[in-house]
């Protein structure tokens, strides 16, 4: 018998859960479902992300609502579009064997007309982000007078994003007799305040100790010079061939810088930040869920609500501004009972922040040593050997080629053959790391006045020595981002991505740099190329600007610093689907071509609270 039946869930729903692979309730489900099924209490549930909160409130709702009625009876508010869609889809899956269950997802960045049309057809459950829900209420397009249950999911995140007033306005349209269920990963004062304001003697359930992290997460930190942060980050990735992780940055600029630097250096990565449209976000997330990219570089705001299975690592490239954000970040790994690793790359000035997080979570963090170049080479070599051991041979497909293969290798002994196969990978990393320095620092002896921690953007408008600046008549209006354009150039010209310099994406055109001796190859490669039915033109940017009276460009003798010595192209590691291996560079084949991203029109600047609040409104900070 499925244990969910013992919680009071009907067979039709339990059968759907069984098909979805739900074998037994998680602790939060086991404790909260019986309480919520009574339907007579307000409720506060405190549990980490990835513990099954959606089913904890979703299953009782499916039992308590009257689906013969066509008006809204429950509204679920959540902080992000991704979480809104996830909850809506999960509820539909749980209810697949029930009749007349209508769930609508209401969120910004999608057609409001389609959402209004679904509402007019009749719904019982509305899953919404606060901003779009308030918009629809303002149009008098929905009636909340029959609402029986309000669910505030990830309440701490909604308040952290500045939705306090929106939530107040939405709840003011619902009957006083409704029951309110609040779920949160942390319980700061603001969440306590909203519980007190809208609830009467709520049942409180805390899984674990309040504000603590997932017990299955190992927390590590690396202390390095700020100028070595990017080199350290890449070395950690190279030392972890099977990594499938989320990398957190503080700003949109930093996020995009890191993603572009990784793509250029041959890693399967992409960025997720607030400048992306909903369509672009969906493309990036599909890439990540399909594991065609290994590393998702994200801001806190853009990543809220992300629920992806089997994330092995969370990397804090920059520590968050607020203590609670660390809990949310690290909670992206070790979901559904699995284990994971949360890594922080810090400088010596940030040791105090680590100690503060340790005290808050009640966990001791491990100070890890940045692996040496030799360690990375060894790890990559034996990682490749492990892949060879586990590779599946397609006997039928390879059979026609075997005589030729045996002929080519016939003169080699077994030992020689093994050495040559191993050296294919070994030589690349050996060359890259042969002069690598020790990136670890003595925390008792370091200059703490260093600031820089991302690829250097200085002298950004100069053309690097040895490169020529070219014009191309495609840009952001063609749904290109820098990664897309890099892939487009490499595909069309058959040159390596490491030969491309800075890419400057504009609206209807763009500029890019290419090594001087490859300029003619670029011209030749684009001779017959068309995009959306129009000819693609390549011109020397310097000549074009001089003809139009503009500033001279082209090949200059100025040098543009590409960050530190660590930021030259890494050794290319062959193909791969991004989930397996060693970075998976695809030779400029545009592995990220489904990841369109809009160019930045605004840049983060000044010293401000990146949660969007003023200093006076700021929560508990470092």
N, C-alpha and C positions, 0 to 999 in steps of 0.2 A: 504494500500500500504506500502511495506517495505521501510523505509526511505533511504536505500542504493540506491534505484533507483533514488532518487532525487539528489544523489551525482554524477550521471552519470555512474553507474555500470549497465551492461547489465543484462537482465532477467535471463539468464542461470546461471550466477554467483550468482545473488541475491537469486535464488531458492536454490542453494547449501548453501548459508549463512543461509537461513531460516531453512533448515534441521539441520544445526549445532547449531541453537538456537540464532543466531545473530538477535536481535530485533531492535536495533538502534545503530548507530555509537557512538563510544566513542569520547570524545572531540578531541583527536589527529587525529582520523580518519576523523571526520567531517571537521576539518580545513585543513588537509594536502591533502586528496584525490582530491578535485577539483584542487588544485595547481599542483599536480603531474600529473594529467590526461592531463594537457596542454602539458606536455612532453618537454617544451622548457626552463626550468630553472633548475639550480643547487639548492639544497635544504638542509637546516639544520633544523632538528627537535629535540627539547629538551623536553623530557618527561620521567617520571619515569617508571621503569620496571612494567609490569603488566597492562599497559594502552592501549594495543592493537596496538603496533607499527608494528607487522608483517602484519596485514591486511592493515595498513596505507600505506605501500609501496607495499605489495603484490598484492592488488586489482588493483592499477593503472598499474603495470607491466603486469598483465593478459589482460588488455584492450589495452595496447600500442604495445605489441610484435606481430610479424607475425609468427603464428604457422604453416604456410605452409612451412616455411624454417626450415632446420634441423641443422643450425649452432648456436653457442652460441650468444645470443643477450643481455643477462643480467648476471652479476655476483654479488652475494651477499656474502660479507665477514663478518664473525662473529667470536667471540673469542673461542668458545668451541664446542666440538663434540655434546654435548647435544642440544645446541641452533641450530647448523647446522641441525641436524635431525628434530628438532621441526619445524623450518622454512620450510624445505623441505616438511614435512608431511602436514603442514597447507596449503601450496600452492597447493598441490595435492588435498586436500579436497575442496578448493575454486574452483578448475578447474575441478571438477568431471564431469560436464555436457558439457565440451568443448572437442573438438577433437584435437588429435595430440599434446597435451601439454606434454612435456618431461622435467622433473626436475631431476637433479642429485645432491646428497649430497656427497661432497668430504671432507674427514676428516681423520686424523691419527688414528691409532689403529685398522683399518679395512683393508681388502684386497684391495690393490691398483689395482690389476688386474681386480677385479670386477668393480671398478669405471672407469677404462680405457675402459672396454668393454661397459659400458653404454654410455660413451662419444662418442665412435666410432659409436654407433647405431644412434646417433644424438640427441642433446639436445638444448633447447633454454634458459634454466635458470640453472645456476650453483650456488649452495649454498656451500660455502667452508670455512674451516679454513685456515688461511694464510700459515701455514707451508706446508700442503699437497698440496695446490694449487700451491705453488712455485715449489714443487717437480714435479708435472705433467707438468708445464710449462717448467721446465728444461729438461724434456724428449721430448719436442716438440710434446706432445701428444694432444694438444688442440690449437685451433686457436682463438685468441681474436680480430682479426682484424675487426670483424663485431659487436663488443660490442657497444650497444647504451646506456646502463644504468649500472652504478656501484652503489651498495648500501653498505654503511659501517654501519652495525648494531652494537650497543653497542661499538661505536668507542672509548670511554674513556677506556673501559675494554681492548680492543685490544692493545691500546697504553700502558696501565698499565702493560700488560703481555709482553711487549717488542717486539711487532710486527711492529714497525714503519718502519724498513728497509724492511721487507717482503712486507708490503703494498706498499711501494714505488716501489719495483721491479715489483709487480703484475700490478700496475696501469700504469707503463711505457710500458707495452705490449698492452695497450688498445688505441683506437683512441683518438686524442685530441678533436674530436667532441662529444664525449660521454657526458652524463649528470651524475653528481655525487650527490647522495642523502645520507646524513649523519644523523644518528639517535644516540642519546646519552642521558644517564640519567643525566650526569653532563657535564659541559663545562670548563674543566681546560685549561691552556694555550696551552698544546700540541694539544688538539682538535681544538682550534682556529687556530693554526699554520697549521694543515693539511687542514682545510677548506680554508684557504687563499691560500695555495699552489696549490690545485687541483680544486678550484671553481672560477667561475666568477660571481660576483654580486648575490650570492645565496639568495633565499627567506628564511628568518629565522622565525621560529615559536617556541615559547616557551610556554609550557602549565604550568601555575603556575609561580612562581618566580624561576629564575635560581639557580640551585644547592639546591633547597629545597626538602623536603621529601613529601611523600604521606600524605595528610591531614587526612586520615582515620586510621593512625597509632598512637597509644598511646605509648609514650616513657617513660620507667621507668628505674631507676637504684637503685642498692642496694650497700651500702658501708659496707664492711666486712673486717676482717683480711684476708690477703692472704692465711694463713694456713687454714682458714675456707671456702675457696671458693667452694670446692667440696661439703662440707656439705650443704652450702647455696643453691647450684645448685640443689641438690637432694631434699631439703626441698621445693624449689619453684615448682619442678615437682610434688611432692606429694600433694602440695596444689592446683594443677591444674589438676584434674583427666582426663579431656578431652583433654589434650594438644596434638597437632599434630604440632611439631616444628622442626626447623633447629637450631642447636647449632654450633656457629662459634668459631673455635680455630685458633691460629696463626701458628702452625707448624704441620707437619705430626705426629711427636712423640706425641704431646699433644692430637691430634685428636684420635690417636689409644689408648692412655692411657685412655682417658675419656670413649671411646666406650667400651673398654674391662672391665673397672671398672663397668660401668652401666649394661652390660650384666651379669656379675658375681653377681651383686646385684639384679638381677631379673627384669630389665627394658627391654622393647622391643626397642633396639637401634642398630645402625650399623654405621660404619665409611665410609666416602668418602674422599679419598685423592689421591695424585698424584702417589702413588706407585701401584695403582690398574690397571690391564689391562682393555681394553675396555669391555671385556666380564664380568669381575668382577664388573665394574661400572654399567653396564646394569642390572645385577642381583640386586645390592643394590638399584638402582633407581626403579626397578620394585617392590621390596619389599615396598619401601616408597610410591610409587604412589598407590599401592594396600592397603596401610595402615596396612600392617602386621607388620610394625614397627612404633612406635610413634615419635622417635627421630632420626634425621639424624645428625651425628656429622661430620662437614666438615671444610676444609680449604677454604679460599677465592678463590684460584685458581681452586680447584676441583669443587666448587659449582657454578662457573660462567655459566650462561645459563640455570640453573635449573628453570623450570616453572612447579610448582605443585600446584594444586588447593587446597583451603581451609586450607592453613597453618595458624594456629592460633597464633603461637608465633615464634619470632626470638630471640635467646638468645646469647648474646655476652659473651661467657665464657672468652675470651680475647678481648680487644678492638683492632681494626685494627690499622695498622701503619699509614694509610693515611686517611684523612678526607673523601675523596670521597667514600672509601670502605664502610663506615658506611651507606651511602645512598643506595648502592647496596645491602648490607646485609639486611637492614630493608625492602627493597622493595620486599623481598621474601614473605612477608605477606601482607594482605590487598589488594589483587589483584582483578581485575574485580569489583571494587566498594565495596568490602567487608571491614570489619574492622579487625584490628590485633594489636598485642602488640609486641614492641621491648624492650627487657630487657638487661641491661648491669650489670654485676657483677664486681665491681671495689674495689680497696683499696683506702685509703685516698689520696695517691699520684696521683691518676688518676682523681681526681675531676676537675683538670684543663682541661683535655681532654674533659670531659663532657661539661664544659662551652664553650669550643671551638666549639664542635658539635652544641650546642644550638645556638650559634651565626651564624654558617654557615647555619643551617636549618631554623633559625628564629622561633624556637619552644622552649617552656619551658618544660624541662623534670621533671617528678615527682620523688621525692626521696621516695622510698617505704621502708617499714619495713619488714624485714625477718619474716615470720610467726613463731609463737612459736610452740612448739611441740603440745600443746593443740589445737591450731588453725588447725594444720594439721589433728590431730585425728578427730576433729569435722567435718572438710570438707570431709574427707574420709568416715566417718560414714553416713553423709547425702547424699553424692554422691552415696553410695551403696543403700540407701533407695530410692533415685530417680530412680536408675536402676531397683529396684524391682517394683516400680510403673509402669514403662514403658515397662517391659519385656512382650514379646508376648508369650502366653501360647499355645503350640501345643496340643490341646485337644485330638486329635486322638492318638498321640504318647504316651502321658502321661497316658491315661486312664487305660491301663492294670496295671500300677504301683500304681494307686491311693488307692486301698484297703489296700495294704501293708503300704503305706505312712500314711494313716489315722490311721491304727492300731498302727504304731510306735509313732505317735504324739497324739494319743487318750487321754492319761492321762494328757497332758499338757493343761493348760488354755491358752486363747488367749494372755494374758499378758506374761506368761512364754515363749510361742512360739516366740513372738516378741523379747523378751529379748535375747533368744538364737540365733536367726537369726542375730540380730544386733551385738551380741558379736563375731560372727565368724570373722567379719572384725575389730570390735572395739578392741578386745583383742590384735590382732597382732600389730596394730599401737600404741596402748597404751603401750605395752611392749617396743617397739622400741624407742618411744619418751618420756618415763616416766622420764628419767633423762637428757633430752636434755637441752642444755644451750642456752642462748640468744645470737644469732649470730650477732646482730646489734652492731655497734660501735659508740662511741662518736667521731665524726669527729674532735672535738677540743682536744681530749686526746687519742692519739694512737701512738704506736711505728711504724714509717713508714719504718723501715729497714727490713721489712719482704718481702720475695721474692716468696716463694713456693706457688703455687696455683693449682697444680694438684696432683693426687694420687702419693704418695711417691714412687720413684723408687730406693731409697737407698738400699744398701746391696742386690742388685738384684740377685746375684749369690748364696746366701745362702739358704738352705732349712729351712723353718719356723719350729720352735719348735712344736712338735706334728704332723708333717707331714712327709711322706716318699716320696722320689723322685723316680718316675718310668719311665722306657723306654717303648716306643711304636713304632712299625715299620711302621708308616705312618707319612707323613709330607707335606710340601708345594708342592712337586711335585705331590701329590695326590689331589691338588686343595683344601687343607684344609687351613683355617685361624684359629686363636685362638678360635673364637666363634664357628666355625664348629666343632673343635676338642672337645671343652667343651660339645657341644650337643651330639657328637658321644659317648663320654665316659659316659655321664649321661644316654643316651638311652640304652647302652649296659649293664650297671651295675645296673641300677635302683637306683642310688644314687643322692642326691641333688647337684646342682651346688655349693652351699655354702660349700660343703665338699671338693671341689677341690681348690688347691692353685695355685701357679704360673704355667703357661703353657709356655714352651720354645720350640717354633716351629723351626725345622730344615728343611733340604731339603728332605731326604728320611726317616727320623725318627724324633721323638720329645721326650721331657721329660715333665712330669707333676707331681705335688704334690697332694697327697691325705692324708686325716687324717689317722693316724696310725692304728686305729681300723677298718678301712674300706679296708685295703690293700687286705686281703683275699677275700673280696667280689668283688674287681676289678678283681683279678685273675680268680675267678669263673665265673664272668660275661663275660669274654672274651674267655673262654675255646673253644667255638664253633663258634666264630665270624670270618667271613671272610670279606675282602674288595677287590673288583675287582678281585675275584677269588683266593686271597691268604690269608693264615692264618694270623690273627693279633696276634702278640706276645707282651706280657707284661713281663718286667723283672725289678728287683730291680736295679736302676741306679747305686747305690753305688757299688754293687757287680759286675756289668758289667764293671764299670770303673776300679775297682781294678784288675779284671782278665786281662784287656788290658793294665795294667800299668798306667792307667790314674788317675786323681784326684778323691779322695774318695767323694762320694755323699751320697745319701740315707737320712736317718732320722738323722738330726743333732740337737744339742741342741741350735744352734744359733737361734736368732730370726730375722725375716725379717719384718721390719715395713711396714704395709699395708696402709700407709697414716696416716691420723689422726684418732681419735676415731670415726669419722663420717663414716669411710669407712668399717665398718663391714656390713654384709649382711642385707639388708632391709627386712621387713616382707614380706613374699610371699603373693601375692594377687590373686592367682588363675589364670585361663586361660583368654581368651579374644583374640580378633583379633588385638590388638594393637591400634585400633582407639578409643576404648571405654574405657578407664577406668583407672585403678589404677596401671598401670605399666605392667600388663599382663604377669607375669612370668609363664612359662609353665613347671615348675618342671624339668628343665634340658632336656626338650624334643627337644632342638635344634631348637628353633623357628627362629633362624637366619641361618638355614642350607643352604639357597640358597645364602648366602652372602659370597662368597669366596673372600679371600684377600691374596695377596702375602706378605710374610714376608719382613720386612724392611732389605735392604742390606746397606742402607746408612742412617745416622742419621743427622738431622739438628744440627749444633753446631756453637759456636762462635756468635759474635754480628754482624749480617748482616741484610740487607734489604730483607725481605722475598718476595718482589715483583720480586726478581731476578736481580735487578739493583745494580750497585755500588753506593757508597755514592754520588759520583759526578753527577750521572745520576738521583738521587732520586728526586721525585716530592715534592710537598708541604707536609711536614710531621708535626708531632705534635711538 
